Structures are given as structure tokens and as C-alpha cells.
Amino acid sequence: MLDIFRQIVVSGFFVLYPYLVFRGMQEGVVWFAPLVVATIYFFQALKESSLQAKIKKLSVVMVILLGI
């Protein structure tokens, strides 16, 4: 049940990402939406068992946070 709930929340953030960016631009907190996505990837990377998958997900987090 927890996995289904987590998938719904992650899907909701994915669908709401453009809206979060738009609201962030209006309110002056443009960094909020990328931070949410980076946080999701970070926690997924912590739960990965293979080192290669961890490195890939953490590199995505770094790219999002650095804005490259």
C-alpha cells in the first residue's frame, strides 16, 4: 500500500512540475520545483542497491541542483 501511495505522490509531482515552476516564478522562489525533483531522485538513490545506479541518480541530482 505504501508503494502505491509513493508512486501516486511521485506521479503528482511529475505532473505538477510545470505548475510549480510557474508559481515559483510568480512568487520569486524558482528554485522550489527543481529542489523537489532533486530530493525525490536523492532518496531514490539512497535506496538503490547497485553502486552504478546510485552514481547515476546522484549525478542527476547534481545536474539539477547546479543547473547544468
C-alpha positions in Angstrom: 0.0 0.0 0.0 2.9 2.3 0.8 4.4 1.7 -2.6 1.2 2.7 -4.4 0.9 5.9 -2.3 4.5 6.8 -3.0 4.0 6.2 -6.8 1.0 8.4 -6.7 2.9 11.2 -5.0 5.8 11.0 -7.3 3.5 11.0 -10.3 1.7 14.0 -8.9 5.0 15.9 -8.6 5.9 15.0 -12.2 2.5 16.2 -13.5 2.6 19.4 -11.3 6.3 20.3 -12.2 5.3 22.9 -14.8 2.8 24.5 -12.4 5.4 24.5 -9.6 7.9 26.3 -11.9 5.2 28.8 -12.9 4.2 29.5 -9.3 7.8 29.7 -8.3 8.4 32.4 -11.0 5.4 34.4 -9.7 6.4 34.2 -6.1 10.2 34.6 -6.6 11.1 31.1 -5.5 12.1 29.5 -8.8 14.4 27.1 -7.0 11.5 25.2 -5.4 10.4 22.8 -8.2 14.0 21.7 -9.1 14.7 21.1 -5.4 11.6 18.9 -5.1 12.6 16.8 -8.1 16.2 16.6 -6.9 15.0 15.5 -3.4 13.0 12.7 -5.0 16.0 11.5 -7.0 18.2 11.7 -4.0 16.0 9.5 -1.8 15.7 7.0 -4.7 19.5 6.9 -5.0 19.8 6.2 -1.3 17.5 3.2 -1.6 19.3 1.7 -4.7 21.3 -1.4 -4.1 23.7 -1.2 -7.0 26.5 1.3 -7.0 26.2 2.1 -10.6 22.5 3.1 -10.3 23.4 5.2 -7.2 26.0 7.1 -9.1 23.7 7.7 -12.0 20.9 9.0 -9.8 23.2 11.2 -7.7 24.7 12.6 -10.9 21.2 13.6 -12.0 20.7 15.3 -8.6 23.9 17.3 -9.0 23.0 18.3 -12.5 19.6 19.5 -11.4 21.0 21.4 -8.4 23.8 23.0 -10.4 21.5 23.9 -13.2 23.7 22.5 -16.0 
